[in-house]
């Protein structure tokens, strides 16, 4: 039964899906004006400030126990940092619609990591779903208007994004223990902080030599929007909504994001979406339907 409370939660998750869907297009607008490493470091800094403000408002600060330092660092450095790095590189090389569709493959990444680490077994239907999803990725790349070759930007971008999903899957799986012990606000704040600190290492040289005074208003608005809404607020609202209605139902809204991505790419970037790409999207969603895990939970994104 759909109560008024559940309707409110689902409306919030719909807004989150909108943030995540338009984020690749918004990022591409910003990266047209700001180099990719500097752009992502700047939007992460926005997310860090927002996350610690949220910790202060919610009064959920608690010292991290010594035995959890290593786990927090590994989740941040191996999981979230490498996801952010590869994600930003991938978004730059392919369309906004393709980026969002490839990001929807997270359940596949989680299933494969669980299988490799022998945490969970992969059923026949899940294996079939993974194959369908990967075939859908091939259709997306082929339908992007460039031939399938090692020199294709769309292929390289897809490989970056597939790698990003693998590290995001690692982050999703191994962040659960921390979430059971600390508030999501506090863990998000620390993960954003550690990730941003590491991200400044490869971005430092580029940021020092960048003439920040020449960045357009569009570049600044893109940076602030992407860091504040999809990255910071979107993650907080997603965690809250998942806790209210469950991860299975909430995950349905994750699959709405590509619709907004394709639409925003068309409106903001004049991107096209071919029939082959549409077919690839349909195959991916069918594959995700086959691989759906009822207890899967997505902690954060973008």
PASEBA-1860 file (N, C-alpha, C; in nm, 3 decimals):
! residues 302
1> XXXXXXXX> 0.084/-0.120/0.000/0.000/0.000/0.000/0.088/0.125/0.000 ~ 0.057/0.218/-0.089/0.137/0.339/-0.101/0.085/0.445/-0.004 ~ 0.157/0.465/0.105/0.119/0.565/0.202/0.174/0.701/0.162 ~ 0.122/0.806/0.228/0.170/0.941/0.199/0.319/0.952/0.232 ~ 0.362/0.883/0.339/0.503/0.885/0.377/0.590/0.822/0.269 ~ 0.547/0.704/0.218/0.623/0.637/0.113/0.625/0.719/-0.015 ~ 0.513/0.786/-0.046/0.508/0.870/-0.164/0.610/0.983/-0.154 ~ 0.623/1.041/-0.035/0.720/1.148/-0.013/0.863/1.097/-0.035
9> XXXXXXXX> 0.891/0.979/0.018/1.024/0.920/0.002/1.053/0.894/-0.146 ~ 0.956/0.840/-0.217/0.977/0.808/-0.358/0.993/0.934/-0.442 ~ 0.926/1.041/-0.406/0.946/1.169/-0.475/1.088/1.220/-0.454 ~ 1.138/1.203/-0.332/1.276/1.243/-0.302/1.374/1.161/-0.386 ~ 1.352/1.030/-0.396/1.440/0.944/-0.475/1.431/0.978/-0.624 ~ 1.315/1.021/-0.667/1.300/1.066/-0.806/1.387/1.188/-0.832 ~ 1.392/1.279/-0.734/1.478/1.398/-0.745/1.625/1.356/-0.749 ~ 1.661/1.257/-0.667/1.800/1.207/-0.667/1.834/1.150/-0.803
17> XXXXXXXX> 1.743/1.072/-0.861/1.766/1.016/-0.994/1.786/1.127/-1.097 ~ 1.713/1.236/-1.081/1.730/1.351/-1.170/1.870/1.410/-1.156 ~ 1.915/1.430/-1.031/2.050/1.483/-1.007/2.155/1.395/-1.072 ~ 2.145/1.263/-1.048/2.244/1.170/-1.101/2.236/1.161/-1.254 ~ 2.115/1.174/-1.309/2.099/1.165/-1.453/2.160/1.283/-1.527 ~ 2.137/1.405/-1.475/2.189/1.524/-1.544/2.336/1.548/-1.513 ~ 2.390/1.480/-1.413/2.528/1.506/-1.371/2.631/1.488/-1.482 ~ 2.629/1.379/-1.561/2.729/1.367/-1.667/2.727/1.484/-1.766
25> XXXXXXXX> 2.608/1.530/-1.804/2.598/1.644/-1.897/2.651/1.771/-1.832 ~ 2.616/1.792/-1.705/2.664/1.910/-1.633/2.816/1.905/-1.620 ~ 2.870/1.786/-1.590/3.016/1.771/-1.579/3.085/1.801/-1.711 ~ 3.029/1.755/-1.823/3.090/1.779/-1.953/3.092/1.928/-1.985 ~ 2.988/2.001/-1.943/2.989/2.147/-1.960/3.103/2.210/-1.882 ~ 3.123/2.164/-1.759/3.229/2.219/-1.675/3.367/2.182/-1.726 ~ 3.383/2.056/-1.773/3.514/2.010/-1.819/3.551/2.067/-1.955 ~ 3.454/2.130/-2.023/3.487/2.202/-2.146/3.561/2.332/-2.113
33> XXXXXXXX> 3.549/2.376/-1.988/3.610/2.500/-1.944/3.725/2.478/-1.844 ~ 3.720/2.366/-1.772/3.818/2.335/-1.668/3.878/2.198/-1.697 ~ 4.011/2.182/-1.692/4.073/2.050/-1.714/4.015/1.945/-1.618 ~ 4.009/1.822/-1.664/3.934/1.718/-1.595/3.979/1.696/-1.451 ~ 4.110/1.691/-1.423/4.156/1.665/-1.287/4.123/1.782/-1.195 ~ 4.145/1.904/-1.243/4.114/2.022/-1.162/3.965/2.032/-1.136 ~ 3.886/1.999/-1.237/3.740/2.005/-1.222/3.692/1.908/-1.114 ~ 3.739/1.784/-1.122/3.691/1.685/-1.026/3.741/1.713/-0.885
41> XXXXXXXX> 3.865/1.764/-0.872/3.917/1.801/-0.740/3.833/1.913/-0.680 ~ 3.793/2.008/-0.763/3.715/2.122/-0.715/3.575/2.079/-0.671 ~ 3.511/1.991/-0.749/3.376/1.949/-0.711/3.379/1.858/-0.588 ~ 3.488/1.781/-0.571/3.503/1.702/-0.450/3.520/1.791/-0.328 ~ 3.590/1.902/-0.345/3.608/1.996/-0.235/3.474/2.056/-0.193 ~ 3.388/2.084/-0.290/3.253/2.132/-0.260/3.177/2.026/-0.179 ~ 3.190/1.899/-0.219/3.121/1.790/-0.149/3.173/1.774/-0.008 ~ 3.305/1.790/0.012/3.364/1.779/0.146/3.304/1.884/0.239
49> XXXXXXXX> 3.299/2.007/0.193/3.244/2.115/0.277/3.098/2.088/0.311 ~ 3.021/2.043/0.211/2.881/2.013/0.236/2.863/1.897/0.333 ~ 2.948/1.795/0.321/2.937/1.677/0.407/2.966/1.710/0.553 ~ 3.071/1.789/0.578/3.103/1.823/0.717/3.000/1.919/0.777 ~ 2.939/2.005/0.694/2.828/2.088/0.742/2.712/1.999/0.785 ~ 2.685/1.894/0.705/2.577/1.800/0.739/2.607/1.727/0.869 ~ 2.733/1.688/0.891/2.772/1.622/1.016/2.747/1.715/1.134 ~ 2.782/1.842/1.117/2.761/1.939/1.225/2.615/1.960/1.256
57> XXXXXXXX> 2.533/1.974/1.151/2.389/1.997/1.170/2.323/1.875/1.233 ~ 2.362/1.756/1.188/2.300/1.633/1.240/2.357/1.590/1.374 ~ 2.469/1.654/1.416/2.534/1.622/1.544/2.568/1.473/1.553 ~ 2.625/1.419/1.445/2.658/1.276/1.440/2.808/1.249/1.443 ~ 2.886/1.351/1.479/3.031/1.329/1.484/3.068/1.232/1.596 ~ 3.158/1.140/1.563/3.206/1.043/1.661/3.347/1.004/1.619 ~ 3.443/1.000/1.709/3.579/0.961/1.671/3.583/0.821/1.610 ~ 3.662/0.804/1.507/3.676/0.674/1.442/3.768/0.587/1.527
65> XXXXXXXX> 3.724/0.465/1.557/3.806/0.373/1.637/3.933/0.334/1.560 ~ 4.039/0.310/1.634/4.169/0.281/1.573/4.162/0.161/1.478 ~ 4.086/0.059/1.515/4.081/-0.062/1.432/4.008/-0.039/1.299 ~ 3.940/0.074/1.285/3.865/0.103/1.162/3.940/0.196/1.067 ~ 4.058/0.245/1.107/4.134/0.337/1.022/4.168/0.274/0.887 ~ 4.222/0.152/0.891/4.266/0.086/0.768/4.148/0.062/0.675 ~ 4.037/0.015/0.729/3.920/-0.013/0.646/3.867/0.115/0.582 ~ 3.862/0.223/0.660/3.815/0.351/0.607/3.905/0.402/0.496
73> XXXXXXXX> 4.037/0.388/0.516/4.131/0.434/0.414/4.121/0.350/0.287 ~ 4.109/0.218/0.300/4.101/0.131/0.183/3.972/0.156/0.104 ~ 3.862/0.172/0.175/3.735/0.200/0.108/3.743/0.333/0.033 ~ 3.810/0.430/0.092/3.822/0.562/0.030/3.922/0.561/-0.085 ~ 4.043/0.508/-0.060/4.153/0.516/-0.157/4.136/0.417/-0.273 ~ 4.104/0.292/-0.242/4.089/0.191/-0.346/3.951/0.198/-0.410 ~ 3.850/0.224/-0.330/3.714/0.227/-0.382/3.673/0.360/-0.441 ~ 3.650/0.458/-0.355/3.588/0.583/-0.401/3.682/0.669/-0.483
81> XXXXXXXX> 3.811/0.677/-0.446/3.904/0.759/-0.523/3.921/0.708/-0.665 ~ 3.948/0.577/-0.680/3.968/0.522/-0.814/3.839/0.528/-0.896 ~ 3.725/0.513/-0.828/3.598/0.532/-0.899/3.587/0.674/-0.952 ~ 3.613/0.774/-0.868/3.602/0.913/-0.909/3.700/0.946/-1.021 ~ 3.821/0.895/-1.011/3.924/0.924/-1.111/3.884/0.867/-1.247 ~ 3.849/0.739/-1.251/3.812/0.675/-1.376/3.679/0.727/-1.429 ~ 3.588/0.760/-1.338/3.458/0.814/-1.377/3.473/0.947/-1.450 ~ 3.554/1.036/-1.393/3.572/1.167/-1.455/3.641/1.155/-1.590
89> XXXXXXXX> 3.737/1.063/-1.604/3.804/1.042/-1.732/3.708/0.983/-1.834 ~ 3.624/0.889/-1.790/3.529/0.826/-1.881/3.422/0.920/-1.931 ~ 3.369/1.004/-1.842/3.267/1.101/-1.881/3.319/1.194/-1.989 ~ 3.447/1.229/-1.980/3.506/1.321/-2.076/3.513/1.261/-2.217 ~ 3.522/1.127/-2.226/3.550/1.062/-2.354/3.428/1.004/-2.424 ~ 3.313/1.000/-2.357/3.193/0.947/-2.421/3.076/1.039/-2.391 ~ 2.959/1.005/-2.442/2.844/1.092/-2.424/2.787/1.081/-2.283 ~ 2.708/1.181/-2.246/2.645/1.180/-2.113/2.550/1.062/-2.099
97> XXXXXXXX> 2.476/1.031/-2.206/2.384/0.918/-2.202/2.457/0.787/-2.185 ~ 2.565/0.768/-2.260/2.645/0.646/-2.245/2.700/0.632/-2.105 ~ 2.749/0.743/-2.049/2.807/0.741/-1.914/2.706/0.692/-1.812 ~ 2.586/0.746/-1.817/2.484/0.709/-1.719/2.440/0.564/-1.736 ~ 2.431/0.518/-1.860/2.392/0.379/-1.883/2.499/0.283/-1.830 ~ 2.626/0.318/-1.850/2.735/0.233/-1.801/2.741/0.236/-1.649 ~ 2.705/0.349/-1.588/2.702/0.357/-1.442/2.592/0.269/-1.383 ~ 2.491/0.238/-1.465/2.381/0.153/-1.418/2.424/0.007/-1.404
105> XXXXXXXX> 2.548/-0.024/-1.442/2.596/-0.162/-1.436/2.651/-0.200/-1.298 ~ 2.631/-0.117/-1.198/2.685/-0.145/-1.065/2.646/-0.283/-1.012 ~ 2.519/-0.327/-1.024/2.486/-0.462/-0.975/2.571/-0.571/-1.037 ~ 2.610/-0.554/-1.163/2.697/-0.652/-1.229/2.835/-0.653/-1.164 ~ 2.890/-0.533/-1.139/3.021/-0.523/-1.076/3.020/-0.586/-0.937 ~ 2.916/-0.557/-0.860/2.904/-0.612/-0.725/2.896/-0.764/-0.730 ~ 2.816/-0.817/-0.823/2.802/-0.962/-0.835/2.934/-1.028/-0.871 ~ 3.009/-0.969/-0.964/3.137/-1.027/-1.005/3.240/-1.023/-0.894
113> XXXXXXXX> 3.245/-0.912/-0.820/3.341/-0.901/-0.709/3.307/-1.003/-0.600 ~ 3.178/-1.016/-0.569/3.136/-1.115/-0.470/3.173/-1.257/-0.514 ~ 3.163/-1.282/-0.646/3.197/-1.414/-0.698/3.348/-1.438/-0.693 ~ 3.427/-1.340/-0.736/3.573/-1.354/-0.737/3.626/-1.374/-0.595 ~ 3.571/-1.299/-0.498/3.616/-1.309/-0.359/3.545/-1.421/-0.283 ~ 3.458/-1.494/-0.355/3.383/-1.606/-0.297/3.296/-1.564/-0.179 ~ 3.242/-1.443/-0.192/3.149/-1.396/-0.090/3.007/-1.442/-0.120 ~ 2.975/-1.454/-0.249/2.845/-1.502/-0.294/2.862/-1.584/-0.421
121> XXXXXXXX> 2.772/-1.678/-0.445/2.774/-1.757/-0.567/2.692/-1.685/-0.675 ~ 2.732/-1.705/-0.799/2.659/-1.648/-0.912/2.571/-1.757/-0.973 ~ 2.441/-1.733/-0.975/2.348/-1.829/-1.031/2.351/-1.825/-1.184 ~ 2.282/-1.921/-1.245/2.275/-1.924/-1.391/2.209/-1.798/-1.445 ~ 2.099/-1.755/-1.382/2.027/-1.636/-1.429/2.114/-1.511/-1.413 ~ 2.192/-1.506/-1.306/2.279/-1.391/-1.286/2.388/-1.389/-1.392 ~ 2.445/-1.505/-1.422/2.547/-1.515/-1.527/2.490/-1.472/-1.661 ~ 2.368/-1.516/-1.689/2.301/-1.479/-1.813/2.278/-1.327/-1.818
129> XXXXXXXX> 2.237/-1.272/-1.705/2.214/-1.128/-1.698/2.341/-1.048/-1.721 ~ 2.453/-1.097/-1.668/2.583/-1.029/-1.687/2.620/-1.029/-1.836 ~ 2.599/-1.143/-1.902/2.630/-1.152/-2.044/2.543/-1.057/-2.125 ~ 2.414/-1.050/-2.093/2.324/-0.958/-2.161/2.370/-0.813/-2.141 ~ 2.406/-0.780/-2.017/2.448/-0.643/-1.986/2.574/-0.604/-2.062 ~ 2.671/-0.694/-2.067/2.795/-0.665/-2.139/2.770/-0.652/-2.290 ~ 2.678/-0.734/-2.343/2.642/-0.721/-2.483/2.576/-0.586/-2.509 ~ 2.496/-0.541/-2.413/2.434/-0.409/-2.424/2.538/-0.298/-2.428
137> XXXXXXXX> 2.646/-0.314/-2.350/2.755/-0.216/-2.351/2.818/-0.209/-2.489 ~ 2.838/-0.325/-2.553/2.896/-0.328/-2.688/2.806/-0.252/-2.785 ~ 2.675/-0.273/-2.775/2.581/-0.202/-2.864/2.586/-0.052/-2.840 ~ 2.599/-0.011/-2.714/2.608/0.131/-2.682/2.729/0.194/-2.750 ~ 2.843/0.125/-2.742/2.968/0.177/-2.800/2.956/0.182/-2.952 ~ 2.909/0.072/-3.012/2.897/0.066/-3.158/2.800/0.173/-3.209 ~ 2.693/0.196/-3.133/2.592/0.293/-3.177/2.627/0.437/-3.150 ~ 2.748/0.462/-3.097/2.788/0.599/-3.064/2.841/0.677/-3.185
145> XXXXXXXX> 2.840/0.614/-3.303/2.880/0.686/-3.422/3.025/0.667/-3.459 ~ 3.097/0.583/-3.387/3.237/0.555/-3.418/3.256/0.404/-3.427 ~ 3.347/0.363/-3.512/3.371/0.220/-3.526/3.436/0.164/-3.400 ~ 3.417/0.035/-3.378/3.471/-0.031/-3.260/3.619/-0.060/-3.283 ~ 3.706/0.018/-3.221/3.850/-0.002/-3.235/3.918/0.047/-3.109 ~ 4.043/0.009/-3.091/4.116/0.050/-2.972/4.141/0.200/-2.969 ~ 4.128/0.266/-3.084/4.149/0.411/-3.090/4.020/0.490/-3.069 ~ 3.909/0.421/-3.061/3.781/0.489/-3.046/3.770/0.553/-2.908
153> XXXXXXXX> 3.737/0.682/-2.904/3.722/0.751/-2.776/3.610/0.689/-2.694 ~ 3.501/0.647/-2.761/3.388/0.588/-2.689/3.428/0.455/-2.625 ~ 3.511/0.378/-2.695/3.558/0.252/-2.637/3.647/0.278/-2.517 ~ 3.740/0.370/-2.529/3.830/0.402/-2.418/3.749/0.458/-2.300 ~ 3.651/0.546/-2.331/3.565/0.600/-2.225/3.486/0.491/-2.156 ~ 3.436/0.394/-2.236/3.361/0.283/-2.178/3.449/0.199/-2.087 ~ 3.574/0.175/-2.127/3.666/0.097/-2.045/3.695/0.169/-1.913 ~ 3.713/0.302/-1.921/3.730/0.379/-1.798/3.610/0.362/-1.705
161> XXXXXXXX> 3.490/0.372/-1.762/3.368/0.365/-1.681/3.345/0.224/-1.627 ~ 3.380/0.122/-1.706/3.368/-0.015/-1.655/3.466/-0.038/-1.541 ~ 3.587/0.017/-1.554/3.682/0.010/-1.443/3.632/0.083/-1.321 ~ 3.570/0.199/-1.345/3.514/0.276/-1.235/3.409/0.194/-1.160 ~ 3.326/0.119/-1.235/3.224/0.038/-1.172/3.284/-0.072/-1.084 ~ 3.396/-0.128/-1.129/3.461/-0.233/-1.049/3.505/-0.179/-0.914 ~ 3.567/-0.061/-0.914/3.612/-0.002/-0.788/3.495/0.048/-0.705 ~ 3.389/0.093/-0.773/3.270/0.135/-0.699/3.202/0.015/-0.634
169> XXXXXXXX> 3.208/-0.098/-0.704/3.155/-0.221/-0.644/3.232/-0.258/-0.519 ~ 3.365/-0.247/-0.524/3.449/-0.272/-0.406/3.408/-0.180/-0.292 ~ 3.391/-0.053/-0.325/3.350/0.047/-0.225/3.214/0.013/-0.165 ~ 3.121/-0.028/-0.250/2.986/-0.061/-0.203/2.987/-0.179/-0.107 ~ 3.064/-0.282/-0.142/3.066/-0.405/-0.062/3.132/-0.383/0.074 ~ 3.249/-0.317/0.073/3.329/-0.311/0.196/3.301/-0.188/0.282 ~ 3.207/-0.102/0.238/3.168/0.011/0.323/3.056/-0.027/0.420 ~ 2.997/-0.145/0.399/2.881/-0.185/0.481/2.915/-0.194/0.629
177> XXXXXXXX> 3.033/-0.250/0.662/3.070/-0.265/0.803/3.081/-0.130/0.872 ~ 3.135/-0.031/0.802/3.148/0.103/0.859/3.012/0.167/0.880 ~ 2.920/0.144/0.786/2.786/0.202/0.798/2.708/0.139/0.913 ~ 2.741/0.016/0.948/2.675/-0.050/1.061/2.722/0.007/1.195 ~ 2.836/0.076/1.193/2.896/0.124/1.318/2.888/0.275/1.333 ~ 2.892/0.348/1.222/2.892/0.494/1.226/2.779/0.548/1.138 ~ 2.745/0.675/1.157/2.639/0.736/1.078/2.684/0.754/0.934 ~ 2.588/0.750/0.843/2.620/0.767/0.701/2.677/0.905/0.674
185> XXXXXXXX> 2.634/1.005/0.751/2.686/1.141/0.734/2.836/1.144/0.765 ~ 2.874/1.082/0.876/3.014/1.084/0.919/3.103/1.005/0.823 ~ 3.058/0.886/0.781/3.138/0.805/0.689/3.151/0.875/0.555 ~ 3.043/0.935/0.507/3.049/1.009/0.381/3.150/1.123/0.390 ~ 3.146/1.197/0.501/3.237/1.310/0.519/3.383/1.265/0.517 ~ 3.413/1.156/0.587/3.551/1.108/0.591/3.595/1.053/0.456 ~ 3.506/0.981/0.388/3.541/0.926/0.257/3.563/1.038/0.156 ~ 3.478/1.139/0.158/3.498/1.255/0.070/3.630/1.324/0.101
193> XXXXXXXX> 3.662/1.337/0.231/3.784/1.407/0.272/3.909/1.332/0.227 ~ 3.913/1.201/0.252/4.030/1.120/0.213/4.044/1.117/0.061 ~ 3.932/1.096/-0.009/3.935/1.092/-0.155/3.984/1.224/-0.213 ~ 3.934/1.335/-0.160/3.974/1.466/-0.210/4.122/1.491/-0.186 ~ 4.172/1.453/-0.069/4.314/1.470/-0.037/4.401/1.394/-0.136 ~ 4.363/1.268/-0.165/4.440/1.188/-0.261/4.427/1.244/-0.401 ~ 4.308/1.293/-0.435/4.285/1.344/-0.570/4.369/1.468/-0.597 ~ 4.400/1.544/-0.493/4.481/1.664/-0.510/4.625/1.631/-0.552
201> XXXXXXXX> 4.670/1.507/-0.527/4.808/1.469/-0.565/4.826/1.471/-0.717 ~ 4.743/1.397/-0.795/4.761/1.404/-0.941/4.714/1.536/-1.001 ~ 4.623/1.606/-0.930/4.565/1.730/-0.985/4.645/1.854/-0.947 ~ 4.738/1.840/-0.853/4.806/1.957/-0.796/4.877/2.041/-0.902 ~ 4.959/1.978/-0.986/5.035/2.053/-1.086/4.942/2.128/-1.181 ~ 4.839/2.058/-1.226/4.742/2.118/-1.318/4.669/2.235/-1.254 ~ 4.631/2.220/-1.126/4.556/2.325/-1.057/4.642/2.448/-1.031 ~ 4.771/2.428/-1.003/4.861/2.541/-0.976/4.880/2.626/-1.101
209> XXXXXXXX> 4.888/2.561/-1.217/4.914/2.633/-1.341/4.786/2.675/-1.414 ~ 4.672/2.644/-1.357/4.545/2.683/-1.419/4.510/2.827/-1.384 ~ 4.471/2.906/-1.481/4.428/3.043/-1.459/4.281/3.042/-1.418 ~ 4.257/3.035/-1.288/4.121/3.022/-1.236/4.036/3.146/-1.264 ~ 4.100/3.260/-1.282/4.025/3.384/-1.305/3.957/3.385/-1.442 ~ 4.002/3.299/-1.533/3.945/3.296/-1.667/3.834/3.194/-1.684 ~ 3.802/3.123/-1.576/3.694/3.024/-1.583/3.560/3.096/-1.593 ~ 3.477/3.050/-1.684/3.347/3.115/-1.707/3.249/3.085/-1.595
217> XXXXXXXX> 3.141/3.158/-1.594/3.034/3.135/-1.495/2.978/2.994/-1.511 ~ 2.968/2.947/-1.635/2.918/2.811/-1.660/3.007/2.707/-1.592 ~ 3.139/2.727/-1.602/3.233/2.634/-1.539/3.217/2.630/-1.388 ~ 3.204/2.748/-1.326/3.188/2.753/-1.181/3.054/2.693/-1.137 ~ 2.946/2.725/-1.210/2.814/2.672/-1.174/2.812/2.520/-1.189 ~ 2.877/2.469/-1.293/2.886/2.325/-1.312/2.958/2.258/-1.196 ~ 3.069/2.317/-1.153/3.147/2.261/-1.042/3.067/2.257/-0.913 ~ 3.002/2.368/-0.881/2.925/2.377/-0.756/2.805/2.285/-0.761
225> XXXXXXXX> 2.733/2.283/-0.874/2.615/2.197/-0.884/2.653/2.050/-0.870 ~ 2.755/2.006/-0.944/2.794/1.865/-0.943/2.844/1.821/-0.806 ~ 2.919/1.908/-0.739/2.970/1.872/-0.607/2.865/1.876/-0.498 ~ 2.774/1.974/-0.506/2.676/1.993/-0.399/2.556/1.900/-0.413 ~ 2.504/1.885/-0.535/2.378/1.812/-0.551/2.396/1.663/-0.583 ~ 2.448/1.623/-0.699/2.462/1.479/-0.724/2.557/1.410/-0.627 ~ 2.671/1.474/-0.595/2.773/1.407/-0.515/2.742/1.409/-0.367 ~ 2.707/1.524/-0.312/2.687/1.537/-0.167/2.542/1.513/-0.126
233> XXXXXXXX> 2.453/1.603/-0.165/2.312/1.592/-0.124/2.249/1.465/-0.180 ~ 2.281/1.432/-0.307/2.224/1.312/-0.367/2.258/1.186/-0.289 ~ 2.383/1.176/-0.242/2.423/1.058/-0.164/2.350/1.050/-0.032 ~ 2.340/1.163/0.038/2.271/1.165/0.166/2.125/1.123/0.150 ~ 2.056/1.180/0.050/1.914/1.150/0.029/1.894/1.005/-0.015 ~ 1.990/0.952/-0.092/1.980/0.813/-0.137/1.990/0.717/-0.019 ~ 2.085/0.742/0.068/2.101/0.657/0.186/1.976/0.664/0.274 ~ 1.924/0.786/0.293/1.803/0.805/0.373/1.684/0.732/0.312
241> XXXXXXXX> 1.665/0.747/0.179/1.552/0.685/0.112/1.560/0.534/0.112 ~ 1.683/0.480/0.095/1.702/0.336/0.097/1.664/0.278/0.233 ~ 1.697/0.352/0.339/1.663/0.308/0.474/1.513/0.310/0.498 ~ 1.442/0.398/0.427/1.297/0.412/0.449/1.216/0.306/0.374 ~ 1.250/0.280/0.248/1.167/0.190/0.167/1.240/0.064/0.123 ~ 1.368/0.050/0.159/1.443/-0.069/0.124/1.521/-0.052/-0.005 ~ 1.631/-0.125/-0.016/1.721/-0.109/-0.129/1.662/-0.161/-0.259 ~ 1.580/-0.267/-0.252/1.524/-0.325/-0.374/1.434/-0.225/-0.445
249> XXXXXXXX> 1.342/-0.164/-0.371/1.251/-0.067/-0.431/1.325/0.060/-0.468 ~ 1.418/0.102/-0.384/1.493/0.225/-0.413/1.576/0.209/-0.539 ~ 1.629/0.087/-0.562/1.717/0.066/-0.677/1.645/0.088/-0.809 ~ 1.512/0.079/-0.810/1.437/0.106/-0.932/1.460/0.249/-0.979 ~ 1.478/0.340/-0.884/1.500/0.480/-0.920/1.640/0.503/-0.975 ~ 1.732/0.414/-0.944/1.866/0.422/-1.003/1.859/0.406/-1.155 ~ 1.761/0.328/-1.202/1.748/0.303/-1.345/1.672/0.412/-1.419 ~ 1.621/0.512/-1.346/1.556/0.627/-1.410/1.661/0.728/-1.455
257> XXXXXXXX> 1.776/0.729/-1.388/1.880/0.829/-1.415/1.921/0.836/-1.562 ~ 1.940/0.721/-1.632/1.980/0.731/-1.773/1.880/0.808/-1.860 ~ 1.752/0.804/-1.825/1.653/0.878/-1.902/1.683/1.028/-1.896 ~ 1.710/1.076/-1.775/1.746/1.217/-1.758/1.881/1.247/-1.825 ~ 1.972/1.148/-1.823/2.104/1.168/-1.884/2.092/1.188/-2.034 ~ 2.014/1.103/-2.099/1.995/1.115/-2.244/1.927/1.247/-2.278 ~ 1.824/1.283/-2.200/1.751/1.408/-2.226/1.840/1.530/-2.206 ~ 1.916/1.532/-2.096/2.002/1.648/-2.069/2.117/1.655/-2.169
265> XXXXXXXX> 2.167/1.539/-2.214/2.272/1.538/-2.316/2.221/1.597/-2.446 ~ 2.097/1.568/-2.479/2.037/1.621/-2.602/2.014/1.772/-2.591 ~ 1.962/1.817/-2.475/1.929/1.958/-2.457/2.054/2.045/-2.437 ~ 2.146/2.000/-2.350/2.261/2.082/-2.313/2.380/2.066/-2.407 ~ 2.397/1.945/-2.465/2.518/1.917/-2.541/2.491/1.881/-2.687 ~ 2.363/1.879/-2.725/2.326/1.844/-2.862/2.371/1.703/-2.899 ~ 2.372/1.612/-2.800/2.409/1.474/-2.825/2.292/1.399/-2.889 ~ 2.324/1.300/-2.969/2.221/1.217/-3.030/2.214/1.083/-2.959
273> XXXXXXXX> 2.105/1.013/-2.981/2.087/0.880/-2.921/2.025/0.791/-3.028 ~ 2.108/0.704/-3.088/2.066/0.626/-3.204/1.981/0.506/-3.164 ~ 1.922/0.445/-3.266/1.841/0.325/-3.242/1.926/0.211/-3.186 ~ 2.052/0.200/-3.232/2.142/0.096/-3.180/2.170/0.120/-3.033 ~ 2.194/0.247/-2.995/2.216/0.279/-2.854/2.092/0.249/-2.771 ~ 1.975/0.281/-2.827/1.849/0.251/-2.757/1.836/0.101/-2.734 ~ 1.872/0.022/-2.836/1.867/-0.124/-2.823/1.965/-0.171/-2.716 ~ 2.084/-0.109/-2.713/2.183/-0.144/-2.611/2.132/-0.114/-2.471
281> XXXXXXXX> 2.063/0.001/-2.456/2.006/0.038/-2.326/1.903/-0.065/-2.283 ~ 1.817/-0.108/-2.378/1.714/-0.207/-2.347/1.778/-0.340/-2.303 ~ 1.886/-0.381/-2.372/1.955/-0.505/-2.337/2.019/-0.494/-2.199 ~ 2.080/-0.377/-2.168/2.140/-0.356/-2.035/2.036/-0.368/-1.926 ~ 1.921/-0.302/-1.945/1.818/-0.305/-1.843/1.760/-0.446/-1.826 ~ 1.750/-0.520/-1.936/1.704/-0.658/-1.926/1.806/-0.741/-1.848 ~ 1.935/-0.717/-1.876/2.040/-0.787/-1.802/2.038/-0.754/-1.655 ~ 2.014/-0.626/-1.624/2.007/-0.585/-1.483/1.887/-0.648/-1.414
289> XXXXXXXX> 1.777/-0.664/-1.489/1.659/-0.730/-1.433/1.692/-0.874/-1.393 ~ 1.771/-0.942/-1.478/1.808/-1.080/-1.448/1.904/-1.090/-1.330 ~ 1.987/-0.987/-1.312/2.089/-0.995/-1.206/2.043/-0.929/-1.077 ~ 1.916/-0.887/-1.070/1.871/-0.813/-0.952/1.887/-0.896/-0.824 ~ 1.953/-0.835/-0.727/1.974/-0.900/-0.597/1.890/-0.827/-0.495 ~ 1.800/-0.892/-0.429/1.706/-0.825/-0.340/1.772/-0.750/-0.227 ~ 1.887/-0.801/-0.181/1.952/-0.736/-0.066/2.063/-0.641/-0.106 ~ 2.076/-0.612/-0.236/2.182/-0.521/-0.281/2.152/-0.380/-0.233
297> XXXXXX> 2.254/-0.309/-0.188/2.236/-0.172/-0.143/2.344/-0.085/-0.203 ~ 2.307/0.030/-0.257/2.403/0.123/-0.314/2.423/0.237/-0.217 ~ 2.548/0.258/-0.178/2.577/0.357/-0.074/2.583/0.500/-0.129 ~ 2.658/0.524/-0.239/2.664/0.657/-0.296/2.716/0.653/-0.438 ~ 2.719/0.771/-0.505/2.757/0.777/-0.645/2.814/0.910/-0.686 ~ 2.847/0.917/-0.841/2.890/1.036/-0.913/3.010/1.101/-0.852
END
